[in-house]
Amino acid sequence: MGSLTHLGSSVGLSRLHVANLKLNVKMKARIGVVIPRQKQIMRIRAAVPFPDLQADDFRHPLDRQNTTLLRAIPGLSEVGKFLLGSTAEQVMLLENIGTSVLVGEDQLSDLHKLMVNAANILDLEPPDLYVRQNPVPNAYTLAVSGRKPFVVIHTSLVELLTQAELQAVLAHELGHLKCDHGIWLTFANIVAMGAYSLPGLGAFLARNLEEQLMRWVRAAELTCDRAALLVAQDPEVVISVLMKLAGGCPSLSGQLNVEAFLKQARSYEEASQSPLGWYLRNAQTRQLSHPLPVLRALEIDQWSRSAEYKALLSQASKLSSTKNSRAAALRVARRG
């Protein structure tokens, strides 16, 4: 999915959440994915909600580590506040909502239900959702201070994804909001792009911040892939999105195989274990805003098998079962 694309995938769900702004501020979340339209009518199975879910319950260790490092950089906060002024925020806001359709109960209600359901599962207030006409499959989140955050998805993304995959993309974006990534992503993009224009100090900051910012964003994307899994509760759905991001299209989607893609991902992991492979892997990913799709697929596959994920799901299932039992008993009592 941030987003899931090259999200690095925001789906490649997200890149640095970037809208196509006249300010040339790029904060996108991409997740390029492709799926046959006939599959979009598939119903999504009921998922277990996670009441009182906290960001640190699913935050990736690299996200936690790199967020701490980012906050410790001297002067970062002050420079960001200088660059992220009210004018820039207003331009970002109007650029997006002025050219999109606001989703709601009486406007594209199916998409509205997907968003509300995903937000409920993650125990999060649903943000506004906009659909924007664009041939490039993409989704991104913008959090403007003092305003309700919103998610934007492109029409081409809606055309390419099944409902389950589309909801996973929305969940990925919600993960950024749950973890307060939205503000940091906007902040990071403006600092990274704007710092070059600051005399003296700007060039110094840009050189020293760029690598750390990209490392942080890649880690944040891994966290949000986990949010997508918490909502989908099926690793194949999330991995399928990443696979299609890497090399899917409508005419081939019926032939794509998640297990084969995971086998490919494991072969990449093995090939990068040698000293030369390690060097080439780092060179390949160093400037990316998102981890490679194969690595993200491995991360999600591994986390779906982890004790951490299983404990979260088990606890949520027990709470949901208890709540349903109490509700049933209450209904019986009322009838009596």
C-alpha positions as CSV (number, residue, x, y, z in Angstrom):
1,M,0.0,0.0,0.0
2,G,1.9,5.7,2.4
3,S,0.4,3.5,0.2
4,L,0.9,0.0,-1.0
5,T,2.8,0.8,-4.3
6,H,6.2,1.9,-5.3
7,L,2.7,2.3,-2.5
8,G,6.7,2.1,-3.0
9,S,3.3,0.6,-3.7
10,S,0.3,2.7,-1.6
11,V,-0.8,0.4,-3.3
12,G,2.3,-0.4,-5.1
13,L,-0.2,1.1,-2.5
14,S,1.9,4.1,-1.8
15,R,4.9,6.2,-2.4
16,L,5.7,9.1,-0.1
17,H,2.1,10.2,0.0
18,V,2.2,12.7,-2.7
19,A,-0.5,14.3,-4.7
20,N,0.3,15.7,-8.1
21,L,0.6,19.3,-6.8
22,K,1.6,22.5,-8.5
23,L,3.9,23.1,-5.6
24,N,5.8,20.1,-6.8
25,V,5.4,18.6,-3.4
26,K,5.1,14.9,-4.0
27,M,3.6,12.8,-1.2
28,K,2.0,9.9,-2.8
29,A,1.1,6.5,-1.7
30,R,1.1,4.0,-4.5
31,I,0.0,0.4,-4.8
32,G,-0.3,-0.4,-8.5
33,V,-2.5,-3.5,-8.7
34,V,-4.5,-5.2,-11.5
35,I,-7.5,-7.5,-11.2
36,P,-10.3,-8.8,-13.5
37,R,-13.4,-6.7,-13.2
38,Q,-15.7,-9.7,-12.8
39,K,-13.9,-10.5,-9.5
40,Q,-14.9,-7.2,-8.0
41,I,-18.3,-8.5,-7.1
42,M,-16.9,-11.1,-4.7
43,R,-18.2,-10.6,-1.2
44,I,-15.7,-9.9,1.6
45,R,-15.9,-12.3,4.5
46,A,-16.6,-10.8,7.9
47,A,-13.4,-9.9,9.7
48,V,-12.8,-9.8,13.5
49,P,-12.5,-6.2,14.8
50,F,-9.6,-5.1,17.1
51,P,-11.2,-3.0,19.9
52,D,-8.7,-0.7,21.6
53,L,-6.0,-1.5,19.0
54,Q,-2.9,0.6,19.6
55,A,-0.4,1.5,16.9
56,D,2.4,-0.2,18.8
57,D,0.4,-3.5,18.7
58,F,1.4,-3.9,15.1
59,R,4.1,-1.4,14.4
60,H,7.1,-2.9,12.6
61,P,10.3,-2.8,14.7
62,L,12.1,-0.9,11.9
63,D,9.3,1.7,12.0
64,R,9.7,2.2,15.7
65,Q,13.5,2.4,15.5
66,N,13.6,4.8,12.5
67,T,10.9,7.1,13.9
68,T,13.0,7.5,17.1
69,L,16.1,8.3,15.0
70,L,14.2,10.8,12.9
71,R,12.8,12.7,15.9
72,A,16.4,12.9,17.3
73,I,17.8,14.8,14.3
74,P,18.7,18.3,15.5
75,G,16.7,21.1,13.8
76,L,14.4,18.8,11.8
77,S,11.2,20.0,13.6
78,E,12.0,23.7,13.1
79,V,12.9,23.3,9.4
80,G,9.7,21.3,8.8
81,K,7.5,23.9,10.5
82,F,9.1,26.6,8.3
83,L,8.5,24.7,5.1
84,L,5.1,23.3,6.0
85,G,3.2,26.5,6.2
86,S,-0.5,27.2,5.8
87,T,-0.2,28.1,2.1
88,A,1.3,24.7,1.2
89,E,-1.3,22.9,3.2
90,Q,-4.2,24.8,1.6
91,V,-2.8,24.1,-1.9
92,M,-2.6,20.4,-1.1
93,L,-6.1,20.4,0.2
94,L,-7.7,22.2,-2.7
95,E,-5.7,20.4,-5.3
96,N,-7.1,17.1,-4.1
97,I,-10.7,17.8,-3.1
98,G,-11.3,20.2,-5.9
99,T,-10.7,17.5,-8.6
100,S,-12.2,14.4,-6.9
101,V,-15.6,12.9,-5.8
102,L,-16.3,12.7,-2.1
103,V,-17.4,9.2,-1.1
104,G,-20.3,8.9,1.3
105,E,-23.5,7.0,2.2
106,D,-25.2,8.5,-0.8
107,Q,-22.2,8.7,-3.1
108,L,-20.4,5.5,-4.2
109,S,-21.8,3.8,-1.1
110,D,-20.0,0.5,-1.7
111,L,-16.6,2.2,-1.3
112,H,-17.9,4.1,1.7
113,K,-18.8,0.8,3.4
114,L,-15.4,-0.7,2.6
115,M,-13.7,2.3,4.3
116,V,-16.0,2.4,7.3
117,N,-15.7,-1.3,7.9
118,A,-11.9,-1.2,7.6
119,A,-11.7,1.8,10.0
120,N,-13.9,-0.1,12.5
121,I,-11.7,-3.1,12.4
122,L,-8.7,-1.0,13.2
123,D,-10.6,1.0,15.9
124,L,-10.1,4.2,14.0
125,E,-12.3,7.1,13.1
126,P,-12.8,6.8,9.3
127,P,-11.3,9.6,7.3
128,D,-12.9,11.2,4.3
129,L,-12.5,9.2,1.1
130,Y,-12.2,10.7,-2.4
131,V,-12.1,9.1,-5.8
132,R,-10.1,10.9,-8.4
133,Q,-10.0,10.3,-12.2
134,N,-6.5,9.1,-13.0
135,P,-5.2,6.3,-15.3
136,V,-2.3,5.5,-12.9
137,P,-3.4,3.1,-10.2
138,N,-2.6,4.8,-6.9
139,A,-3.9,5.7,-3.4
140,Y,-2.5,8.2,-0.9
141,T,-3.3,9.8,2.4
142,L,-3.0,13.5,3.4
143,A,-3.2,14.8,6.9
144,V,-3.4,18.6,7.0
145,S,-3.2,20.2,10.4
146,G,-6.5,21.3,11.8
147,R,-8.5,19.4,9.3
148,K,-10.0,15.9,9.0
149,P,-7.5,13.6,7.1
150,F,-8.5,12.1,3.9
151,V,-7.6,9.3,1.6
152,V,-7.6,9.6,-2.2
153,I,-7.9,6.6,-4.6
154,H,-7.6,6.7,-8.3
155,T,-10.4,5.3,-10.6
156,S,-7.9,3.0,-12.3
157,L,-7.1,1.4,-8.9
158,V,-10.8,0.7,-8.3
159,E,-11.0,-0.9,-11.8
160,L,-8.0,-3.1,-11.1
161,L,-8.8,-4.5,-7.7
162,T,-11.2,-7.0,-6.2
163,Q,-13.2,-5.6,-3.3
164,A,-11.0,-7.5,-0.8
165,E,-7.8,-6.1,-2.3
166,L,-9.2,-2.6,-2.5
167,Q,-10.2,-2.8,1.2
168,A,-6.6,-4.0,2.0
169,V,-5.4,-0.9,0.2
170,L,-7.7,1.3,2.2
171,A,-6.5,-0.4,5.4
172,H,-2.9,0.2,4.4
173,E,-3.7,3.9,4.1
174,L,-5.6,3.8,7.5
175,G,-2.4,2.3,9.0
176,H,-0.6,5.6,8.2
177,L,-3.3,7.5,10.1
178,K,-3.3,5.0,13.0
179,C,0.4,5.4,13.4
180,D,0.4,9.2,12.8
181,H,2.5,8.6,9.6
182,G,0.4,11.0,7.5
183,I,1.8,14.1,9.1
184,W,5.3,12.7,9.1
185,L,5.1,11.7,5.5
186,T,4.0,15.2,4.5
187,F,6.6,16.6,6.7
188,A,9.3,14.3,5.3
189,N,8.5,15.1,1.7
190,I,8.5,18.8,2.2
191,V,11.8,18.7,4.1
192,A,13.4,16.4,1.6
193,M,12.4,18.5,-1.4
194,G,12.4,21.9,0.1
195,A,15.6,21.7,2.1
196,Y,17.7,22.0,-1.1
197,S,16.4,25.6,-1.6
198,L,17.6,26.8,1.9
199,P,21.0,28.5,1.5
200,G,23.9,26.7,3.2
201,L,22.0,24.9,5.9
202,G,19.5,23.5,3.3
203,A,22.1,21.6,1.2
204,F,23.7,20.2,4.4
205,L,20.3,19.1,5.8
206,A,19.2,17.6,2.5
207,R,22.4,15.4,2.2
208,N,22.1,14.2,5.7
209,L,18.3,13.8,5.9
210,E,17.5,12.2,2.6
211,E,18.8,8.7,3.4
212,Q,17.3,8.7,6.9
213,L,14.0,9.9,5.6
214,M,13.8,7.2,2.9
215,R,14.8,4.6,5.5
216,W,12.0,5.8,7.7
217,V,9.4,5.8,4.9
218,R,10.3,2.3,3.9
219,A,9.9,1.1,7.5
220,A,6.5,2.9,7.8
221,E,5.3,1.0,4.7
222,L,6.0,-2.3,6.4
223,T,3.9,-1.3,9.3
224,C,1.0,-0.3,7.0
225,D,1.2,-3.6,5.2
226,R,0.5,-5.2,8.6
227,A,-2.6,-2.9,9.0
228,A,-3.8,-4.3,5.6
229,L,-3.4,-7.8,6.9
230,L,-5.3,-7.0,10.2
231,V,-8.2,-6.0,8.0
232,A,-8.0,-8.6,5.3
233,Q,-7.1,-11.3,7.8
234,D,-5.8,-13.3,4.8
235,P,-2.1,-12.9,3.8
236,E,-2.9,-14.0,0.3
237,V,-5.0,-10.9,-0.3
238,V,-2.2,-8.6,0.7
239,I,0.5,-10.6,-1.1
240,S,-1.7,-10.7,-4.2
241,V,-1.8,-6.9,-4.3
242,L,2.0,-6.8,-4.0
243,M,2.4,-9.4,-6.7
244,K,0.1,-7.5,-9.1
245,L,2.0,-4.4,-8.3
246,A,5.2,-6.1,-9.4
247,G,3.9,-7.5,-12.7
248,G,0.1,-7.8,-13.0
249,C,-2.4,-6.7,-15.6
250,P,-6.1,-7.6,-16.3
251,S,-5.3,-10.1,-19.0
252,L,-2.8,-12.0,-16.8
253,S,-4.4,-11.7,-13.3
254,G,-6.2,-15.1,-13.6
255,Q,-2.9,-16.8,-14.1
256,L,-1.0,-15.2,-11.2
257,N,0.0,-17.5,-8.4
258,V,0.7,-16.2,-4.8
259,E,2.7,-19.3,-3.9
260,A,4.9,-18.9,-6.9
261,F,5.5,-15.3,-6.1
262,L,6.5,-16.2,-2.6
263,K,8.9,-18.7,-3.9
264,Q,10.4,-16.0,-6.2
265,A,10.6,-13.7,-3.1
266,R,12.5,-16.4,-1.2
267,S,15.0,-16.8,-4.0
268,Y,15.6,-13.1,-4.0
269,E,16.3,-13.2,-0.3
270,E,18.7,-16.1,-0.7
271,A,20.5,-14.4,-3.6
272,S,21.1,-11.3,-1.5
273,Q,22.7,-13.1,1.4
274,S,26.2,-13.1,-0.2
275,P,28.4,-10.0,0.3
276,L,27.9,-8.9,-3.3
277,G,24.2,-9.6,-3.1
278,W,23.9,-7.6,0.1
279,Y,25.6,-4.7,-1.5
280,L,23.5,-4.8,-4.7
281,R,20.3,-5.1,-2.6
282,N,21.1,-2.0,-0.6
283,A,22.1,-0.1,-3.7
284,Q,18.8,-1.2,-5.3
285,T,16.6,0.0,-2.4
286,R,18.5,2.9,-0.9
287,Q,16.6,5.7,-2.7
288,L,13.2,3.9,-2.9
289,S,10.3,5.2,-0.9
290,H,9.0,1.7,-0.6
291,P,10.6,-1.7,0.0
292,L,10.7,-4.0,-3.0
293,P,7.4,-5.9,-3.6
294,V,9.1,-9.3,-3.1
295,L,10.5,-8.2,0.3
296,R,7.2,-6.8,1.4
297,A,5.5,-10.1,0.5
298,L,8.0,-12.0,2.6
299,E,7.5,-9.7,5.5
300,I,3.7,-10.1,5.4
301,D,4.0,-13.9,5.0
302,Q,6.3,-14.2,8.0
303,W,4.2,-11.9,10.2
304,S,1.0,-13.8,9.4
305,R,2.7,-16.9,10.8
306,S,4.1,-15.1,13.9
307,A,3.0,-15.5,17.5
308,E,2.5,-11.7,17.6
309,Y,-0.1,-11.7,14.8
310,K,-1.8,-14.9,16.1
311,A,-2.1,-13.5,19.6
312,L,-3.6,-10.3,18.3
313,L,-6.2,-12.2,16.2
314,S,-6.9,-14.7,19.1
315,Q,-7.5,-11.9,21.6
316,A,-9.7,-10.0,19.2
317,S,-11.7,-13.2,18.4
318,K,-12.3,-13.8,22.1
319,L,-13.5,-10.2,22.7
320,S,-15.7,-10.4,19.7
321,S,-17.2,-13.7,20.8
322,T,-17.9,-12.4,24.3
323,K,-19.5,-9.3,22.9
324,N,-21.7,-11.4,20.6
325,S,-22.7,-13.7,23.4
326,R,-23.7,-10.8,25.6
327,A,-25.7,-9.2,22.8
328,A,-27.5,-12.5,22.2
329,A,-28.3,-12.9,25.9
330,L,-29.6,-9.4,26.0
331,R,-31.9,-10.0,23.0
332,V,-33.3,-13.1,24.7
333,A,-33.9,-11.3,27.9
334,R,-35.8,-8.5,26.1
335,R,-38.0,-11.1,24.4
336,G,-38.7,-12.6,27.7
